[in-house]
Structures are given as C-alpha cells and as structure tokens.
Amino acid sequence: MGEFGLIHHLTDKISLKNSSTIKGVGDDAAILDYGTKQQVVTTDLLVEGIHFNLMYVPLKHLGYKSVMVNLSDVFAMNATPKQVTVSLAISSKFSVEAIDELYEGIYLACEKYGVDLIGGDTTSSLTGLLISVTALGEIEPGKAVMRSGAQVNDLICVSGDLGGAYMGLQLLERENEVFKVNPKEQPQFDGYDYILERQLKPEARGDIVQALKTLGVTPTSMIDISDGLSSELMHICTQSKVGCLVYEEKIPLDYQTKRFADELSINPLVAALNGGEDYELLFTVPIADHDKIKNDPDITIIGHITEAGTGTQLVTGLGSTIELQAQGWNPLKEEQ
C-alpha cells in the first residue's frame, strides 16, 4: 500500500466538524482559523534505523534537522513558524549528555529561526530513539498557499539545487561500510562538504518565501521537496487536477552532486527526481510573473503546468518525454 496509500486509507473518511478547521489532512500543514490570524500545524516523526543512522549522524545535527523538516512544511504553506513542541522516546543506551547534545541542535534551530520551544513529552523506548516534532505557524487569512492551486500555463519553479542530500547520504553510507570492515580507516569526505551538509544540516527555505513577498509574487501552489521532485510534482498535479512538463536540462544540480554521482555511476538526475530530503521549495507562479523571478539566482524555472491529460512528463535533453513516477522516499514500501 505504501505511505501515501496508507494515509489515504486512514483519512479518506474524515469529516471536519469545527468551523475553525480550514484545511485538514492533505497538505504540508493543517490550517486553523481563530479570528485575525490563521494558524498552521504540522508534525513529523523521525525513527532511529528508519530515518537516521547514529553511526554517522551526530546528535546535534539530528536535533537541528528534526526541527528543520517541520519548519520547511510551515514555509511551504507561505506561513511563518512561531512555536515547536518536541517529544522523545529514549532507550537506556542514551546518556543525559547525549540528550543534551541532541537538544543543542534543537535550540540552535529555534534560535536561528526565531521559534519558541513550548513543550512536548518524553518516554522510554525499548529499541532506540524516536523524535516527534510539531511546528505551529501563523498566516493572514487568505494568504496560505496549498498544493491545489496550480493553473494551466503557470511556471514551475524550484529553489536552490536538488539531489545533494541524497548523494550526501550515499557518501555517508559508503564510508560507514568501509568503517565496518576497517574501523581504523579514515573517512574520505574531502571535497564533498556541501553534499554532507545538505544531508546532515538542511535549511528550511524561509528566505525564499520572504524573497517572493519582496518581489510581489504569490505562488499559486507550493510544497517542500522532502520525498523527491517527482513525488512532489505529482502531489501538486493530483491535487490541482493538472499536468506538467518539466525539462531535464533545467533541473538545478550542484557540482559536488554531479561529481559524486559520477563517482558512483549514478545519474544525478535520478538523485534529484527521487532522492528527497533536499527541503527546497517547489512552487508554481503565474506566467505574468516571469520577469519578476527570472533574475533571482536562487530560483530556477524548470517547466510549466499543462492540462491534466498531459500527465506529469519529463522532457529529456534529446526532446523525448518520460512519465514521472513517485519513486522517492517511502518508509512503508515493502522490501523486495
């Protein structure tokens, strides 16, 4: 059934009962209305052995990332994060000093983004570490940007570059395997600091949300890229009831991403389409806003929205088209 199939199975019978619930399940965050401001709420669960490997993920980085993945969802709604709660399930192998290190990263993320840590819960675990973070943000009524607003002929844009986090993970996994064979062998990370940071210390793109406001551009739809570009494009197209054409040659890739992909004989495009964890923003804007965004060095136009009948298509460098598939991160995918 997979993650998204299970989510649909569990939530398709939900009936909203409160007028204050503007948007429930189905987007990067829920939207609640309490008068002059609307509140967005999102939560993520990180499980040891599924989402992170403590053999190579420093606890401080893990704490920072656990907050960041939630703030990214808030920014994807065009909202401003204000508070987080943090809940932990901890096994007996963790000392107080280790948990302090985890919280150093959590506090650093909150400080950098001006977010208050307002509560949470702690309990024991028999198998390892579990982290659950809930983020709350606010937005003016009518200003939220959801996945369902893309219109035919809108431009498809991404922030930053893609595939780096996935290639950083491949580097860490490679060196971890070397360590298992020879613990005295020093890891070979030289020249790959950028993709390591993309995996271990991602940044939520609140700067892009602010830049769009400064440019006078309001996205018609938006989502953060946590599961890979293909999956996120399909979310927008499905919920907006449209299709898309994106161009291989337009997808932004960093030099280190391409270099390490070449070293491992991986097509870097595959990393961008299916790797996930980049936490960049994918959004659509009216074609009339082209001149406003074309010169921003951190925004790349990669395609445009089409009629639904087109499907979600990748146009290759040779001009052929390939139907995109949701092959990104799926924690509930059955092992083959």
Secondary structure, DSSP 8 states (H G I E B T S, - for coil): -HHHHHHHHHHTT-----TTEEE-SSSSSEEEE-SSSEEEEEEEEEEBTTTB-TTTS-HHHHHHHHHHHHHHHHHHTT-EEEEEEEEEEE-TT--HHHHHHHHHHHHHHHHHHT-EEEEEEEEE-SSS-EEEEEEEEEE-TT----TT---TT-EEEEES-SSHHHHHHHHHHHHHHHHHH-TTS----TT-HHHHHHHHS----HHHHHHHHHHT---SEEEE-SS-HHHHHHHHHHHHT-EEEEEGGGS---HHHHHHHHHTT--HHHHHHH------EEEEE-GGGHHHHTT-TTEEEEEEEE-GGG-EEEE-TTS-EEE----S--TT----
